[in-house]
């Protein structure tokens, strides 16, 4: 009877720790998504998996993010970002990881040069065609204002390990050669097992 009671207490303790971790992960994920929605790039970088800075400096990543969302050719806004699934947390070599699937709507607006809108419709159609080739016809369209709308589903990996004392995030893109420089094959295989 004492053994059964001890086992139940141990299981309760494990469940309690797991629940706390899930709460921390959920809070950090909500913050990260909010910062992305607000295009608060400094905060996005603060929540980005730190080992990525062995591949690119913080300044380079920050500049790249800013240039991606606002440049001479187009403005991009993120709308309706939501978490679809947070898969179970798994452990590898003392680190904690979780695969997360999310979806979002990206709104892109081509800029006219000096107010000249001639050719803008053709440019928009060309961009839409290219995005449809990459993401699928059903994921890309234009709205009545001429904005390009891209509906995306994507994956990220949450990590809390020797590089990240709090939960941090990095996108998981199939075929991304950089991801194997950030995580071991064991971690990536475990993450891939969840879908």
C-alpha beads as a LAMMPS data file, in Angstrom:
LAMMPS data file: protein, C-alpha beads

195 atoms
194 bonds

1 atom types
1 bond types

-500.0 500.0 xlo xhi
-500.0 500.0 ylo yhi
-500.0 500.0 zlo zhi

Masses

1 110.0

Atoms # bond

1 1 1 0.000 0.000 0.000
2 1 1 2.868 2.410 0.844
3 1 1 4.516 1.619 -2.491
4 1 1 1.288 2.377 -4.365
5 1 1 0.875 5.665 -2.476
6 1 1 4.502 6.626 -3.172
7 1 1 4.057 5.795 -6.863
8 1 1 0.891 7.905 -7.078
9 1 1 2.664 10.834 -5.395
10 1 1 5.617 10.507 -7.765
11 1 1 3.299 10.419 -10.776
12 1 1 1.442 13.440 -9.385
13 1 1 4.758 15.269 -9.035
14 1 1 5.738 14.418 -12.592
15 1 1 2.348 15.550 -13.913
16 1 1 2.644 18.745 -11.871
17 1 1 6.096 19.537 -13.329
18 1 1 4.826 18.760 -16.841
19 1 1 1.827 21.032 -16.318
20 1 1 4.096 23.864 -15.138
21 1 1 6.303 23.395 -18.193
22 1 1 3.256 23.461 -20.451
23 1 1 2.068 26.682 -18.791
24 1 1 5.488 28.280 -19.293
25 1 1 5.602 27.104 -22.888
26 1 1 2.065 28.339 -23.532
27 1 1 2.808 31.773 -22.033
28 1 1 6.038 32.201 -24.005
29 1 1 4.358 30.989 -27.201
30 1 1 1.466 33.453 -26.769
31 1 1 3.973 36.271 -26.262
32 1 1 6.018 35.198 -29.287
33 1 1 2.941 35.054 -31.519
34 1 1 1.796 38.450 -30.228
35 1 1 5.188 40.006 -30.982
36 1 1 5.078 38.551 -34.493
37 1 1 1.587 39.947 -35.056
38 1 1 2.746 43.387 -33.883
39 1 1 5.905 43.109 -36.022
40 1 1 7.877 43.828 -32.833
41 1 1 11.106 42.437 -34.245
42 1 1 13.287 43.203 -31.217
43 1 1 11.004 41.064 -29.045
44 1 1 10.721 38.375 -31.734
45 1 1 14.501 38.084 -31.680
46 1 1 14.520 37.895 -27.871
47 1 1 12.266 34.822 -28.169
48 1 1 14.242 33.271 -31.032
49 1 1 16.321 30.178 -30.289
50 1 1 19.727 31.677 -29.361
51 1 1 21.870 29.089 -31.128
52 1 1 20.715 30.633 -34.413
53 1 1 23.106 33.489 -33.627
54 1 1 26.012 31.146 -34.324
55 1 1 24.826 31.269 -37.961
56 1 1 23.814 34.932 -38.231
57 1 1 24.256 37.894 -35.911
58 1 1 21.321 39.426 -34.058
59 1 1 21.805 42.613 -36.049
60 1 1 21.752 40.757 -39.396
61 1 1 18.617 38.848 -38.411
62 1 1 16.906 42.012 -37.194
63 1 1 17.762 43.844 -40.422
64 1 1 16.573 40.891 -42.504
65 1 1 13.235 40.769 -40.666
66 1 1 12.685 44.509 -41.055
67 1 1 13.578 44.420 -44.762
68 1 1 11.326 41.431 -45.372
69 1 1 8.258 43.188 -44.031
70 1 1 8.812 46.704 -45.281
71 1 1 10.944 47.596 -48.245
72 1 1 10.788 49.643 -51.448
73 1 1 8.693 47.042 -53.245
74 1 1 6.110 45.912 -50.702
75 1 1 4.582 46.030 -47.234
76 1 1 3.694 42.858 -45.378
77 1 1 1.377 42.527 -42.401
78 1 1 0.595 39.388 -40.409
79 1 1 -2.973 38.709 -39.438
80 1 1 -4.807 35.897 -37.774
81 1 1 -1.737 34.063 -36.448
82 1 1 -2.862 31.141 -34.344
83 1 1 -1.457 28.024 -32.819
84 1 1 -3.066 24.925 -34.279
85 1 1 -1.299 22.255 -32.206
86 1 1 1.335 22.154 -29.495
87 1 1 2.589 18.594 -29.570
88 1 1 3.803 16.883 -26.390
89 1 1 7.058 18.085 -24.888
90 1 1 9.872 15.579 -25.319
91 1 1 13.316 15.446 -23.762
92 1 1 16.676 14.784 -25.371
93 1 1 19.959 15.033 -23.458
94 1 1 18.443 17.187 -20.722
95 1 1 16.790 19.623 -23.147
96 1 1 13.044 20.016 -23.629
97 1 1 11.495 20.405 -27.061
98 1 1 8.028 20.619 -28.595
99 1 1 6.860 20.786 -32.167
100 1 1 4.206 23.426 -32.819
101 1 1 2.011 23.805 -35.868
102 1 1 0.518 27.200 -36.551
103 1 1 -1.330 29.059 -39.265
104 1 1 -1.454 32.660 -40.314
105 1 1 -2.675 35.049 -42.924
106 1 1 -0.044 37.242 -44.543
107 1 1 -1.242 40.413 -46.259
108 1 1 1.084 41.874 -48.891
109 1 1 0.704 45.181 -50.654
110 1 1 2.912 46.128 -53.588
111 1 1 4.102 49.711 -53.486
112 1 1 3.816 51.977 -56.499
113 1 1 6.896 53.962 -57.411
114 1 1 6.289 57.683 -57.061
115 1 1 2.519 57.177 -57.218
116 1 1 2.762 55.525 -60.647
117 1 1 0.317 52.621 -60.541
118 1 1 0.737 51.608 -64.197
119 1 1 1.762 48.013 -64.364
120 1 1 0.884 47.377 -60.721
121 1 1 -1.947 44.997 -61.614
122 1 1 0.417 42.953 -63.794
123 1 1 3.047 42.938 -61.040
124 1 1 0.449 41.792 -58.520
125 1 1 -0.691 39.017 -60.868
126 1 1 2.916 37.888 -61.353
127 1 1 3.527 37.790 -57.589
128 1 1 0.253 35.909 -57.025
129 1 1 1.182 33.389 -59.726
130 1 1 4.622 32.816 -58.180
131 1 1 3.163 32.386 -54.689
132 1 1 0.473 30.027 -56.006
133 1 1 3.193 27.899 -57.581
134 1 1 5.043 27.766 -54.273
135 1 1 2.114 27.459 -51.821
136 1 1 -0.838 26.247 -53.917
137 1 1 -3.670 28.030 -55.744
138 1 1 -6.061 27.674 -52.809
139 1 1 -3.654 29.467 -50.439
140 1 1 -3.137 32.704 -52.395
141 1 1 -5.608 35.298 -53.697
142 1 1 -6.147 39.039 -53.909
143 1 1 -8.787 40.963 -52.006
144 1 1 -10.975 43.811 -53.268
145 1 1 -8.282 46.361 -52.298
146 1 1 -5.618 44.654 -54.397
147 1 1 -3.810 43.165 -51.400
148 1 1 -2.237 39.764 -51.875
149 1 1 -3.462 37.330 -49.233
150 1 1 -1.420 34.239 -48.368
151 1 1 -2.875 31.631 -46.005
152 1 1 -0.055 29.558 -44.542
153 1 1 0.378 26.577 -42.291
154 1 1 3.832 26.197 -40.806
155 1 1 5.814 24.427 -38.111
156 1 1 8.177 25.616 -35.434
157 1 1 10.226 23.974 -32.743
158 1 1 10.144 25.221 -29.170
159 1 1 13.326 24.563 -27.241
160 1 1 14.468 24.949 -23.660
161 1 1 17.982 23.577 -23.358
162 1 1 21.583 24.560 -22.710
163 1 1 21.270 27.356 -25.292
164 1 1 17.870 28.654 -24.136
165 1 1 17.076 28.952 -20.427
166 1 1 13.455 29.886 -21.288
167 1 1 11.331 28.480 -24.094
168 1 1 12.506 29.879 -27.436
169 1 1 11.348 29.221 -30.968
170 1 1 12.640 28.588 -34.466
171 1 1 10.762 27.807 -37.666
172 1 1 10.964 24.269 -39.013
173 1 1 11.029 24.309 -42.796
174 1 1 11.441 21.164 -44.796
175 1 1 14.742 21.172 -46.624
176 1 1 16.212 23.990 -44.485
177 1 1 19.915 23.148 -44.277
178 1 1 20.427 25.470 -41.294
179 1 1 18.113 23.540 -38.977
180 1 1 20.549 20.590 -38.831
181 1 1 23.199 23.017 -37.574
182 1 1 20.913 23.999 -34.697
183 1 1 19.530 20.630 -33.565
184 1 1 20.761 17.056 -33.508
185 1 1 19.278 14.431 -35.781
186 1 1 17.732 12.793 -32.693
187 1 1 15.830 15.986 -31.803
188 1 1 14.693 16.570 -35.380
189 1 1 13.565 12.943 -35.773
190 1 1 11.538 13.094 -32.545
191 1 1 9.978 16.392 -33.623
192 1 1 9.159 14.903 -37.038
193 1 1 7.368 11.983 -35.384
194 1 1 4.623 14.427 -34.337
195 1 1 2.346 15.548 -37.154

Bonds

1 1 1 2
2 1 2 3
3 1 3 4
4 1 4 5
5 1 5 6
6 1 6 7
7 1 7 8
8 1 8 9
9 1 9 10
10 1 10 11
11 1 11 12
12 1 12 13
13 1 13 14
14 1 14 15
15 1 15 16
16 1 16 17
17 1 17 18
18 1 18 19
19 1 19 20
20 1 20 21
21 1 21 22
22 1 22 23
23 1 23 24
24 1 24 25
25 1 25 26
26 1 26 27
27 1 27 28
28 1 28 29
29 1 29 30
30 1 30 31
31 1 31 32
32 1 32 33
33 1 33 34
34 1 34 35
35 1 35 36
36 1 36 37
37 1 37 38
38 1 38 39
39 1 39 40
40 1 40 41
41 1 41 42
42 1 42 43
43 1 43 44
44 1 44 45
45 1 45 46
46 1 46 47
47 1 47 48
48 1 48 49
49 1 49 50
50 1 50 51
51 1 51 52
52 1 52 53
53 1 53 54
54 1 54 55
55 1 55 56
56 1 56 57
57 1 57 58
58 1 58 59
59 1 59 60
60 1 60 61
61 1 61 62
62 1 62 63
63 1 63 64
64 1 64 65
65 1 65 66
66 1 66 67
67 1 67 68
68 1 68 69
69 1 69 70
70 1 70 71
71 1 71 72
72 1 72 73
73 1 73 74
74 1 74 75
75 1 75 76
76 1 76 77
77 1 77 78
78 1 78 79
79 1 79 80
80 1 80 81
81 1 81 82
82 1 82 83
83 1 83 84
84 1 84 85
85 1 85 86
86 1 86 87
87 1 87 88
88 1 88 89
89 1 89 90
90 1 90 91
91 1 91 92
92 1 92 93
93 1 93 94
94 1 94 95
95 1 95 96
96 1 96 97
97 1 97 98
98 1 98 99
99 1 99 100
100 1 100 101
101 1 101 102
102 1 102 103
103 1 103 104
104 1 104 105
105 1 105 106
106 1 106 107
107 1 107 108
108 1 108 109
109 1 109 110
110 1 110 111
111 1 111 112
112 1 112 113
113 1 113 114
114 1 114 115
115 1 115 116
116 1 116 117
117 1 117 118
118 1 118 119
119 1 119 120
120 1 120 121
121 1 121 122
122 1 122 123
123 1 123 124
124 1 124 125
125 1 125 126
126 1 126 127
127 1 127 128
128 1 128 129
129 1 129 130
130 1 130 131
131 1 131 132
132 1 132 133
133 1 133 134
134 1 134 135
135 1 135 136
136 1 136 137
137 1 137 138
138 1 138 139
139 1 139 140
140 1 140 141
141 1 141 142
142 1 142 143
143 1 143 144
144 1 144 145
145 1 145 146
146 1 146 147
147 1 147 148
148 1 148 149
149 1 149 150
150 1 150 151
151 1 151 152
152 1 152 153
153 1 153 154
154 1 154 155
155 1 155 156
156 1 156 157
157 1 157 158
158 1 158 159
159 1 159 160
160 1 160 161
161 1 161 162
162 1 162 163
163 1 163 164
164 1 164 165
165 1 165 166
166 1 166 167
167 1 167 168
168 1 168 169
169 1 169 170
170 1 170 171
171 1 171 172
172 1 172 173
173 1 173 174
174 1 174 175
175 1 175 176
176 1 176 177
177 1 177 178
178 1 178 179
179 1 179 180
180 1 180 181
181 1 181 182
182 1 182 183
183 1 183 184
184 1 184 185
185 1 185 186
186 1 186 187
187 1 187 188
188 1 188 189
189 1 189 190
190 1 190 191
191 1 191 192
192 1 192 193
193 1 193 194
194 1 194 195
